[in-house]
């Protein structure tokens, strides 16, 4: 079994290092150049569209989840225990310079996140709860390759709602059991099982409520967990404020050369930082677009911009909190610690032993939110394969059971396999993304044209008459909602009057 796990880990590591990472970087750079650096140029638009009003249906109710809710759903999956353990390990292995390459990978990857979520919006479909979509849908409808979408969906279901969610549940059980034993002195082999039952029950309460309940939970949970972790990180930085200038400088000075302390070569520093950034923000890997497609917006580009912002939120904020609290509080040259132990040492040495309890609470929120986000990715993929209600019900039951099993069992072989198989999922998505990138640029051109004209952009499928497979976006009425159509018509008429007056 150990030999199998070692082989799976080695195979997966080689796949990510030598195939997936170069493709992600190359495609991200291509999309960056062709889009005119959209991920930076339209940064103000990202914040504007994040707070857009959700279009309403004929009954005056939201057509689907809001742009902000879709943002929190994807953030729920992106932001997990890897933001604490993974970033700390990256620093332990590659030194402070790894953080620079993590940031750079996020800046490049944000263009890929923009493209894949714009496409997910373009080819989304309606269901009983609103909209759903993702890479499987734009493979089937945009490329006419349903087989490709099915392959992608099957891999995603295996990796995210089952293997990775079980791993998050295992993290919850271990950290919560440790915190309970620290506080009460009560412990035992039965404790992880009790925690697993509670986690599974909470998961069932959320996932059996459908996408709208998932969105309602994540829009509260994600900001709370981010704020809690931010406050912990800021407290550590304040206590060690004299170390901050040196820590910040080391991120750049050690990004391009030999790390005398760790013995990390330039290649190792780049690989560790870039891979950590890619694993964390998932840009271009095909997971987040499943959440992005669920939003009701008036133009596909709007949610593409919001999902780009999600990459920055994950890497530039949450991952950076871990980076700075470790860099200012831990003498890296001492060695011996990696992962969440390194983060915990930084907190306890700066703020006291009580932070182990606080960290356990934060870890619970991070891991549970990831379970919810991962589940929704799987739901969108299940409904792509089969629309039968019984299939979705069975899937939900199996997810809840996976959470329970993951809480009490070590299934490292499954997780090692999932890591490698997810590389195949990423390659499948990147191929589709490259083939459909021309549509992304056309959508972006239309969006920027409307913004230059002073309009709140509205997309309808007649703007791309040569593109087959677009099932939504029928007309302005269906896109904006009946209660908003008058307002938008007046806006358009006012703009035309302005142009006429200026011309005369």
Residue pairs with C-beta under 8 A, 6 or more apart in sequence:
1 413
4 413
5 412
5 413
5 416
8 413
8 416
8 417
8 419
8 420
9 416
9 419
9 420
11 420
12 416
12 417
12 419
12 420
12 421
12 423
15 420
15 423
15 424
16 275
16 278
16 419
16 420
16 423
17 271
17 275
19 423
19 427
20 278
20 423
20 426
20 427
20 430
21 271
21 274
21 275
21 278
23 426
23 427
23 430
24 109
24 112
24 278
24 283
24 284
24 285
24 426
24 430
25 105
25 108
25 274
27 112
27 284
27 430
27 433
27 434
28 108
28 109
28 111
28 112
28 283
28 284
29 108
30 434
30 437
31 38
31 111
31 112
31 114
31 115
31 437
31 440
32 38
32 39
32 108
32 111
34 437
34 441
35 111
35 114
35 115
35 440
35 441
35 444
37 111
38 111
38 114
38 305
38 308
38 444
39 107
39 110
39 111
39 113
39 114
39 308
39 311
40 107
42 305
45 305
45 451
46 305
46 306
46 308
46 309
47 309
49 67
49 297
49 302
49 303
49 305
49 306
50 67
50 68
50 71
50 306
50 309
51 67
51 68
52 66
52 67
52 297
52 298
52 302
53 484
54 62
54 63
54 64
54 65
54 66
54 67
54 296
55 62
55 63
55 296
55 297
55 298
55 479
55 480
55 481
55 484
56 62
56 63
56 481
56 482
56 483
56 484
57 63
57 481
57 482
58 482
60 483
62 130
62 296
63 130
63 131
63 296
63 481
64 129
64 130
64 131
64 211
64 294
64 295
64 296
65 73
65 130
65 211
65 212
65 215
65 294
65 295
65 296
66 215
66 295
66 296
67 295
67 296
67 297
67 302
67 303
67 306
68 219
68 306
69 215
69 216
69 218
69 219
69 295
70 215
70 291
70 292
70 293
70 294
70 295
70 303
70 306
71 306
71 307
71 309
71 310
72 215
72 218
72 219
72 221
72 222
72 223
73 214
73 215
73 218
73 291
73 294
73 372
73 373
73 376
74 287
74 288
74 291
74 292
74 307
74 310
74 373
75 218
75 222
75 310
75 313
75 314
75 369
75 373
76 218
76 221
76 222
76 369
76 370
76 372
76 373
77 160
77 282
77 287
77 288
77 291
77 369
77 370
77 372
77 373
77 374
77 376
77 377
78 280
78 281
78 282
78 288
78 310
78 311
78 313
78 314
78 373
79 222
79 225
79 226
79 313
79 314
79 318
79 366
79 369
79 370
80 168
80 366
80 367
80 369
80 370
81 168
81 171
81 340
81 363
81 366
81 367
81 370
82 279
82 280
83 280
83 314
83 318
83 319
83 322
83 366
84 322
84 340
84 343
84 359
84 362
84 363
84 366
85 339
85 340
85 343
86 276
86 279
86 280
86 339
87 99
87 102
87 276
87 280
87 319
87 322
87 323
87 326
88 322
88 326
88 338
88 339
88 340
88 342
88 343
89 276
89 338
89 339
89 342
90 98
90 99
90 102
90 272
90 273
90 275
90 276
91 98
91 99
91 323
91 326
91 327
91 332
91 342
92 262
92 332
92 335
92 337
92 338
92 339
92 342
93 262
93 264
93 268
93 272
93 338
94 259
94 262
94 264
94 268
94 269
94 271
94 272
94 273
95 250
95 254
95 259
95 261
95 262
95 264
95 269
95 332
96 247
96 250
96 251
96 254
96 255
96 323
96 327
96 332
97 250
97 251
97 252
97 253
97 254
97 255
97 256
97 257
97 259
97 264
97 269
97 273
98 255
98 264
98 269
98 272
98 273
98 276
99 251
99 255
99 273
99 320
99 323
99 327
100 251
100 252
100 255
100 273
101 255
101 269
101 270
101 272
101 273
101 274
101 277
102 273
102 274
102 276
102 277
102 280
102 315
102 319
102 323
103 277
103 315
103 316
103 320
104 273
104 274
104 277
105 273
105 274
105 277
105 278
105 281
105 315
106 277
106 281
106 283
106 311
106 312
106 314
106 315
106 316
109 277
109 278
109 281
109 283
109 284
109 311
110 283
110 308
110 311
110 312
111 308
112 283
112 284
112 433
113 281
113 283
113 284
113 288
113 304
113 307
113 308
113 310
113 311
114 304
114 305
114 307
114 308
114 440
115 304
115 433
115 437
115 440
116 135
116 284
116 286
116 288
116 289
116 292
116 304
116 307
116 429
116 433
117 288
117 289
117 292
117 293
117 303
117 304
117 306
117 307
117 308
118 300
118 301
118 303
118 304
118 440
118 443
118 444
119 135
119 138
119 142
119 289
119 300
119 433
119 436
119 439
119 440
120 133
120 134
120 135
120 137
120 138
120 289
120 290
120 292
120 293
120 303
121 133
121 292
121 293
121 295
121 297
121 300
121 302
121 303
121 304
122 138
122 142
122 300
122 439
122 443
122 470
122 473
123 133
123 137
123 138
123 141
123 142
123 469
123 470
123 471
124 131
124 132
124 133
124 137
124 293
124 294
124 471
124 472
125 131
125 132
125 133
125 137
125 471
125 472
126 471
126 472
127 383
129 210
129 211
129 212
130 211
130 212
130 294
130 296
131 293
131 294
131 295
131 296
131 472
132 211
132 290
132 293
132 294
132 379
132 380
132 383
132 384
133 289
133 290
133 293
133 294
133 380
134 286
134 289
134 290
134 292
134 293
134 377
134 380
134 381
134 384
135 149
135 152
135 286
135 289
135 290
135 428
135 429
135 432
135 433
136 149
136 150
136 152
136 153
136 156
136 380
136 381
136 384
137 149
137 293
137 384
138 432
138 436
139 145
139 146
139 148
139 149
139 152
139 428
139 432
140 146
140 148
140 149
140 384
140 469
141 468
141 469
141 470
141 471
142 432
142 436
142 439
142 467
142 469
143 432
143 435
143 436
144 468
144 469
145 432
148 428
148 432
149 384
150 384
150 385
151 428
152 286
152 381
152 425
152 428
152 429
153 381
153 382
153 384
153 385
154 381
154 385
155 421
155 422
155 424
155 425
155 428
156 286
156 287
156 290
156 377
156 378
156 381
156 425
157 378
157 381
157 382
157 395
158 418
158 421
159 418
159 421
159 422
159 425
160 287
160 374
160 375
160 377
160 378
161 374
161 375
161 377
161 378
161 379
161 395
161 399
161 402
162 378
162 398
162 399
162 402
162 418
163 411
163 414
163 415
163 417
163 418
164 370
164 374
164 415
164 418
165 370
165 371
165 374
165 375
165 399
165 402
165 403
165 406
166 402
166 403
166 405
166 406
166 411
166 414
166 415
167 406
167 415
168 367
168 368
168 370
168 371
168 374
168 406
169 196
169 199
169 200
169 367
169 371
169 402
169 403
169 404
169 406
169 407
170 406
170 407
170 409
170 410
171 363
171 367
172 195
172 199
172 363
172 364
172 367
172 368
172 407
173 192
173 195
173 196
173 199
173 407
173 408
174 192
175 340
175 359
175 360
175 363
175 364
176 195
176 360
176 364
177 187
177 191
177 192
177 195
178 356
178 360
179 356
179 357
179 360
179 361
180 186
180 187
180 191
181 187
181 191
182 356
182 357
183 357
192 407
192 408
193 407
193 408
195 407
196 403
196 404
196 406
196 407
196 408
197 404
197 407
199 368
199 371
199 403
199 404
199 407
200 400
200 401
200 403
200 404
200 407
202 368
203 368
203 371
203 372
203 375
203 399
203 400
203 403
204 396
204 400
206 213
206 214
206 217
206 372
206 375
207 214
207 372
207 375
207 379
207 396
207 399
207 400
208 396
211 294
211 376
211 379
214 372
214 375
214 376
215 294
217 372
218 369
218 372
218 373
221 365
221 368
221 369
221 372
222 369
224 365
225 362
225 365
225 366
225 369
226 313
226 317
226 318
228 358
228 361
228 362
228 365
229 318
229 321
229 362
229 366
230 317
230 321
232 321
232 325
232 347
232 351
232 355
232 358
232 359
232 362
233 321
233 322
233 324
233 325
235 350
235 351
236 324
236 325
236 328
236 329
236 346
236 347
236 350
236 351
237 244
237 324
237 325
237 328
239 329
239 350
239 351
240 328
240 329
240 350
241 328
243 327
243 328
243 329
244 324
244 328
247 324
247 327
247 328
248 324
250 327
251 323
251 327
254 269
255 269
255 273
256 266
257 266
258 264
258 265
258 266
259 265
259 269
261 332
261 333
262 332
262 333
264 272
276 319
277 315
277 319
278 284
278 285
280 314
280 315
280 319
281 310
281 311
281 314
281 315
282 288
283 311
284 426
284 429
284 430
284 433
285 422
285 425
285 426
285 429
286 425
286 426
286 428
286 429
286 430
287 377
288 307
288 310
289 307
290 376
290 377
290 380
290 381
291 373
291 376
291 377
292 303
292 304
292 306
292 307
293 303
293 380
294 376
294 380
295 303
295 306
297 303
298 456
298 457
298 458
298 459
298 479
298 480
299 443
299 446
299 447
299 450
299 457
299 458
299 459
300 443
300 459
300 473
301 443
301 444
301 446
301 447
301 457
301 459
302 447
302 457
304 440
304 443
322 343
325 343
325 346
325 347
325 350
326 332
326 342
326 343
326 346
328 346
329 345
329 346
329 347
329 349
329 350
330 337
330 342
330 345
330 346
330 349
337 345
340 359
340 363
343 359
344 355
344 356
344 359
347 355
347 356
347 358
347 359
348 355
348 356
371 403
375 396
375 399
378 395
378 399
379 392
379 395
379 396
382 391
382 392
382 395
383 392
385 391
405 411
439 464
439 467
442 464
443 459
446 457
446 459
446 463
447 457
447 459
450 456
450 457
450 458
451 457
453 495
454 495
454 498
455 491
455 492
455 495
456 488
456 491
458 476
458 479
458 480
458 488
459 473
459 479
460 473
460 474
460 475
460 476
460 479
461 467
461 470
461 472
461 473
461 474
462 475
464 470
472 478
473 479
476 485
476 488
477 485
480 488
